[in-house]
Amino acid sequence: MKKALKITLRIVLAVLALALVAFLLVRFVFHKQLAERLYDIQYRERVALLRDGGEYAPDTLSYRFRYLQDTVDARRIREYFRLDTLTGPAAATWDRALALARFVARNIPHANQQNYPQVCTAVGLWEYTRTVEPAFNCRLHAILLHELLLAEGITNRFVTCLPADSLDHDCHVVNLVWLPERQKWAMLDSDMQAWAEDETGTPLSLAEMREHSLHGREIVYRPLLDREKDFDYYRAYWAKNLYWFECWETTGYGRENNNPIYAGRSRIIALLPPDFGGFSLRPTDVRTSDDGRFWAAPESLTTE
């Protein structure tokens, strides 16, 4: 009887030891491989959902994107942040945009802030991180970078990138920067500290990222800062949030800070797959499936 108990105890201990070894292998040895596999499955499922959304279609809905410049605000921001020390006036637009995005990424990490800032301007957001909380979310990142870029005379808009599932509240907000030298848009993400390129090194727009995902073309993600970065999660994350997009019809300084200049200019323009109605949109907002017009080359900055 005692011998049987000893044998049983040894078997139990052996099983527990094997279980512990298996746990340690999964936790410390195979964790990265398992995570990569999971993200790859998510990526494929989300790209399939993009394909099921159908092709965009032209329409004749009336809207007009406008990009407002204010020389007083621009000068105030340039002086406050000493932008002349961050960018060179002779540098290409993309190089200047990257310099500003790196400045934001280096100084303000990502976090879901506990207290929403009362002043959503470049200066107000910067001072918030110095006096209230040191970090904030992607939307506030994009608003801050939006105004820094405007102060440099760089046309851009901040775009909300959303999933198909209305119960999934994890969307993403980034900047879309117009590069006149290349006559194209480019995505910049100071919050998650990255941008996207094609295989030739050309920066990609949100529209191009979506098309590359749909057609299995390579997207190369680059880190804004000189740090090792694993983009497996980021790749799957973008596949989810390329389903539909929305942005203000009119953008400029203090866009989300009750600036009176936006009175009567509060429409959101949403680009959606056909037969998809989106969610959390107001009756006055514009729902379009005309990607050609939504992503068209911008008008020049309008000074008011």
C-alpha positions as CSV (number, residue, x, y, z in Angstrom):
1,M,0.0,0.0,0.0
2,K,2.8,2.4,1.0
3,K,4.6,1.5,-2.2
4,A,1.5,2.3,-4.3
5,L,1.2,5.7,-2.6
6,K,4.8,6.5,-3.3
7,I,4.4,5.6,-6.9
8,T,1.3,7.7,-7.2
9,L,3.0,10.6,-5.4
10,R,6.0,10.4,-7.8
11,I,3.6,10.3,-10.8
12,V,1.7,13.4,-9.5
13,L,5.0,15.3,-8.9
14,A,6.3,14.3,-12.4
15,V,3.1,15.6,-14.0
16,L,3.3,18.8,-12.0
17,A,6.9,19.2,-13.0
18,L,6.1,18.7,-16.7
19,A,3.2,21.2,-16.4
20,L,5.6,23.7,-14.9
21,V,8.2,23.2,-17.6
22,A,5.4,23.5,-20.3
23,F,4.2,26.7,-18.6
24,L,7.7,28.2,-18.5
25,L,8.4,27.2,-22.1
26,V,5.2,28.9,-23.2
27,R,5.7,31.9,-21.0
28,F,9.4,32.6,-21.8
29,V,10.4,30.6,-24.9
30,F,7.4,30.3,-27.2
31,H,5.4,33.4,-26.1
32,K,6.7,35.5,-29.0
33,Q,5.9,32.8,-31.6
34,L,2.4,32.3,-30.1
35,A,1.8,36.0,-30.1
36,E,2.9,36.3,-33.7
37,R,0.6,33.5,-34.7
38,L,-2.3,35.1,-32.9
39,Y,-1.7,38.5,-34.5
40,D,-1.4,36.9,-37.9
41,I,-4.8,35.2,-37.5
42,Q,-6.3,38.4,-36.4
43,Y,-4.8,40.2,-39.4
44,R,-6.2,37.7,-41.9
45,E,-9.6,37.8,-40.3
46,R,-9.7,41.6,-40.4
47,V,-8.5,41.9,-44.0
48,A,-11.3,39.4,-44.9
49,L,-13.8,41.7,-43.2
50,L,-12.4,44.7,-45.2
51,R,-12.9,42.7,-48.5
52,D,-16.5,41.8,-47.5
53,G,-17.2,45.6,-47.1
54,G,-17.2,45.9,-50.9
55,E,-15.8,48.5,-53.2
56,Y,-16.1,52.2,-52.8
57,A,-18.4,54.1,-55.2
58,P,-18.5,57.7,-56.5
59,D,-21.3,60.0,-55.3
60,T,-22.3,63.7,-55.7
61,L,-22.8,64.6,-52.0
62,S,-21.9,68.2,-51.2
63,Y,-19.0,68.9,-48.9
64,R,-15.6,70.7,-49.1
65,F,-12.6,70.1,-46.9
66,R,-11.0,73.4,-45.7
67,Y,-7.7,73.9,-43.8
68,L,-7.7,77.2,-41.9
69,Q,-4.5,79.1,-41.1
70,D,-4.2,81.9,-38.6
71,T,-0.9,83.9,-38.7
72,V,-1.2,85.0,-35.0
73,D,-1.7,81.4,-33.8
74,A,1.0,80.1,-36.1
75,R,3.5,82.7,-34.7
76,R,2.5,82.0,-31.1
77,I,3.1,78.3,-31.6
78,R,6.4,78.7,-33.4
79,E,7.7,80.9,-30.7
80,Y,6.4,78.8,-27.8
81,F,7.8,75.5,-29.0
82,R,10.8,77.1,-30.7
83,L,10.0,75.3,-33.9
84,D,13.0,76.8,-35.7
85,T,15.2,74.5,-33.5
86,L,13.3,71.4,-34.5
87,T,13.0,71.9,-38.3
88,G,15.0,73.4,-41.1
89,P,13.2,75.8,-43.4
90,A,14.9,74.3,-46.5
91,A,14.0,70.7,-45.5
92,A,11.4,68.7,-47.5
93,T,7.9,68.7,-46.1
94,W,8.1,65.0,-45.0
95,D,11.4,65.6,-43.1
96,R,9.9,68.6,-41.3
97,A,6.8,66.6,-40.5
98,L,8.8,63.7,-39.1
99,A,10.9,66.0,-37.0
100,L,7.7,67.4,-35.4
101,A,6.2,63.9,-34.9
102,R,9.4,62.8,-33.2
103,F,9.3,65.8,-30.9
104,V,5.8,64.9,-29.8
105,A,6.5,61.2,-29.5
106,R,9.7,61.7,-27.5
107,N,8.1,64.1,-25.0
108,I,4.5,62.7,-24.6
109,P,3.9,58.9,-24.2
110,H,0.5,57.2,-24.8
111,A,-2.0,56.8,-21.9
112,N,-5.7,56.9,-21.4
113,Q,-5.8,60.1,-19.4
114,Q,-7.9,60.3,-16.2
115,N,-8.9,64.0,-16.7
116,Y,-9.7,65.2,-20.2
117,P,-7.9,68.5,-20.9
118,Q,-10.0,71.7,-20.7
119,V,-7.9,73.4,-23.4
120,C,-7.3,71.3,-26.5
121,T,-4.8,73.4,-28.3
122,A,-1.1,72.7,-28.9
123,V,0.0,75.0,-26.0
124,G,-2.8,73.9,-23.8
125,L,-2.1,70.2,-24.3
126,W,1.6,70.7,-23.8
127,E,1.0,72.5,-20.5
128,Y,-1.5,69.8,-19.5
129,T,1.3,67.2,-19.7
130,R,3.5,69.4,-17.5
131,T,1.0,70.2,-14.8
132,V,-1.8,67.6,-14.8
133,E,-0.9,64.2,-16.4
134,P,2.3,63.4,-18.4
135,A,0.6,61.5,-21.2
136,F,-2.6,61.2,-23.2
137,N,-4.5,59.3,-25.9
138,C,-4.1,59.2,-29.7
139,R,-6.7,61.9,-30.4
140,L,-5.0,64.4,-28.2
141,H,-1.6,63.4,-29.8
142,A,-3.1,64.1,-33.2
143,I,-4.6,67.4,-32.2
144,L,-1.2,68.6,-30.8
145,L,0.7,67.5,-33.9
146,H,-2.0,68.9,-36.2
147,E,-1.4,72.4,-34.8
148,L,2.4,72.1,-34.8
149,L,2.3,71.1,-38.5
150,L,-0.1,73.9,-39.3
151,A,2.3,76.4,-37.6
152,E,5.0,75.1,-40.0
153,G,2.6,75.8,-42.9
154,I,2.1,72.0,-43.5
155,T,-1.4,71.1,-44.6
156,N,-2.8,68.2,-42.6
157,R,-5.9,66.8,-41.0
158,F,-6.4,64.4,-38.1
159,V,-8.4,61.4,-39.0
160,T,-10.4,58.9,-36.9
161,C,-9.9,55.4,-38.1
162,L,-12.6,53.0,-37.0
163,P,-13.5,49.3,-36.9
164,A,-16.6,47.6,-38.3
165,D,-17.9,46.6,-34.9
166,S,-19.9,49.3,-33.1
167,L,-19.2,47.5,-29.8
168,D,-15.5,47.9,-30.3
169,H,-14.6,51.4,-28.9
170,D,-10.9,51.0,-29.6
171,C,-10.5,53.3,-32.7
172,H,-7.3,55.2,-33.6
173,V,-6.6,58.8,-34.5
174,V,-3.6,59.9,-36.6
175,N,-2.4,62.7,-38.8
176,L,-2.6,62.7,-42.5
177,V,0.0,65.0,-43.9
178,W,0.0,66.5,-47.5
179,L,3.4,66.3,-49.2
180,P,3.4,68.8,-52.1
181,E,6.8,67.6,-53.4
182,R,5.3,64.1,-53.9
183,Q,1.7,65.2,-54.5
184,K,0.4,62.7,-52.0
185,W,-0.8,62.1,-48.4
186,A,1.2,60.3,-45.7
187,M,0.1,58.9,-42.4
188,L,1.9,60.0,-39.2
189,D,1.3,58.4,-35.8
190,S,3.0,60.1,-32.9
191,D,0.9,58.2,-30.4
192,M,2.1,54.8,-31.4
193,Q,5.3,56.3,-32.7
194,A,5.3,55.0,-36.3
195,W,4.7,55.6,-40.0
196,A,4.1,53.3,-42.9
197,E,6.1,52.9,-46.2
198,D,5.8,50.7,-49.2
199,E,8.7,48.4,-50.3
200,T,10.4,51.3,-52.1
201,G,10.5,53.6,-49.0
202,T,7.6,55.8,-50.1
203,P,5.5,56.9,-47.1
204,L,1.9,55.6,-47.4
205,S,-1.4,57.3,-46.8
206,L,-4.3,55.7,-45.0
207,A,-6.0,55.0,-48.4
208,E,-2.8,53.3,-49.6
209,M,-2.5,51.3,-46.3
210,R,-6.0,50.0,-46.9
211,E,-5.4,49.1,-50.5
212,H,-2.1,47.4,-49.6
213,S,-3.9,45.3,-46.9
214,L,-6.7,44.4,-49.3
215,H,-4.3,43.2,-52.1
216,G,-1.7,41.5,-50.0
217,R,1.0,44.1,-50.7
218,E,3.8,44.8,-48.3
219,I,3.5,47.6,-45.7
220,V,6.7,48.4,-43.9
221,Y,6.2,50.1,-40.5
222,R,8.9,52.4,-39.3
223,P,9.5,53.5,-35.7
224,L,9.6,57.3,-35.1
225,L,12.1,56.9,-32.3
226,D,15.4,55.0,-32.3
227,R,14.0,52.0,-30.4
228,E,13.4,48.4,-31.2
229,K,9.7,48.0,-32.0
230,D,7.6,44.9,-32.6
231,F,5.0,45.7,-35.3
232,D,3.1,42.4,-35.3
233,Y,0.4,43.8,-33.0
234,Y,0.4,47.2,-34.9
235,R,-0.1,45.4,-38.3
236,A,-3.2,43.6,-37.0
237,Y,-4.4,46.7,-35.2
238,W,-4.4,48.7,-38.4
239,A,-6.2,46.0,-40.3
240,K,-9.1,46.4,-37.8
241,N,-9.1,50.2,-37.9
242,L,-9.1,50.7,-41.7
243,Y,-12.7,49.8,-42.1
244,W,-14.1,53.4,-42.2
245,F,-12.8,56.9,-41.5
246,E,-14.1,60.3,-40.3
247,C,-12.7,63.8,-39.9
248,W,-13.8,67.4,-39.6
249,E,-14.9,69.1,-42.8
250,T,-13.1,72.2,-41.6
251,T,-9.9,72.0,-39.5
252,G,-7.5,74.5,-38.0
253,Y,-6.3,75.8,-34.6
254,G,-8.6,75.0,-31.6
255,R,-10.8,72.8,-33.7
256,E,-12.1,71.0,-30.6
257,N,-11.8,73.9,-28.1
258,N,-15.1,75.8,-28.8
259,N,-13.3,78.2,-31.1
260,P,-16.0,80.6,-32.5
261,I,-14.4,80.5,-35.9
262,Y,-16.0,77.0,-36.3
263,A,-19.6,78.2,-35.7
264,G,-21.6,76.6,-38.5
265,R,-18.6,74.5,-39.5
266,S,-19.2,71.4,-37.3
267,R,-19.8,68.7,-39.9
268,I,-18.0,65.4,-39.8
269,I,-17.3,63.7,-43.2
270,A,-17.3,59.9,-43.0
271,L,-15.9,57.6,-45.6
272,L,-17.7,54.2,-45.4
273,P,-18.0,51.0,-47.4
274,P,-21.3,50.9,-49.4
275,D,-24.3,49.6,-47.4
276,F,-22.5,50.3,-44.1
277,G,-24.0,53.1,-42.1
278,G,-21.3,53.7,-39.5
279,F,-22.2,54.6,-35.9
280,S,-22.2,57.6,-33.5
281,L,-22.8,59.9,-36.5
282,R,-25.2,62.9,-36.4
283,P,-27.9,63.5,-38.9
284,T,-26.0,66.6,-40.1
285,D,-22.8,64.6,-40.8
286,V,-22.0,63.4,-44.3
287,R,-21.8,59.7,-45.1
288,T,-19.9,59.1,-48.4
289,S,-18.5,56.1,-50.2
290,D,-16.6,58.2,-52.7
291,D,-13.0,57.6,-51.7
292,G,-11.6,59.6,-54.6
293,R,-13.1,62.9,-53.3
294,F,-12.5,62.0,-49.6
295,W,-8.8,61.5,-50.2
296,A,-8.4,64.2,-53.0
297,A,-5.5,66.6,-53.0
298,P,-6.2,69.4,-50.5
299,E,-7.0,73.1,-51.2
300,S,-4.3,75.5,-50.1
301,L,-4.3,76.7,-46.5
302,T,-7.0,79.4,-46.0
303,T,-6.0,82.4,-43.9
304,E,-8.8,83.9,-41.9
